[in-house]
């Protein structure tokens, strides 16, 4: 049996936690690029309906003093934001008409 890493209220999202609870934006971006549209759609379909509830849950905690499981829930939401573009806008994994453009962020959202 696997140990839960998200708050108990979000146990239904545990199947996505290992893959999408990533600490940095470059890790999330790399995971998105390594994931098929079908897998992203599955993640999106499971998480998007719970997003507002998850945001309200995270808002109950001070950003600098979040329990680990809440930090991971926030990381899951950050991943959902990155996945939303290919699902909702581009309908493909990569941004449209960007050629070989690349942008590396040096910092990202906390925590």
Secondary structure as GFF3:
##gff-version 3
##sequence-region A 1 111
A	DSSP	three_ten_helix	8	13	.	.	.	ID=ss1
A	DSSP	alpha_helix	14	20	.	.	.	ID=ss2
A	DSSP	alpha_helix	25	33	.	.	.	ID=ss3
A	DSSP	alpha_helix	37	47	.	.	.	ID=ss4
A	DSSP	three_ten_helix	48	50	.	.	.	ID=ss5
A	DSSP	alpha_helix	51	59	.	.	.	ID=ss6
A	DSSP	three_ten_helix	63	65	.	.	.	ID=ss7
A	DSSP	alpha_helix	68	84	.	.	.	ID=ss8
A	DSSP	pi_helix	85	90	.	.	.	ID=ss9
###
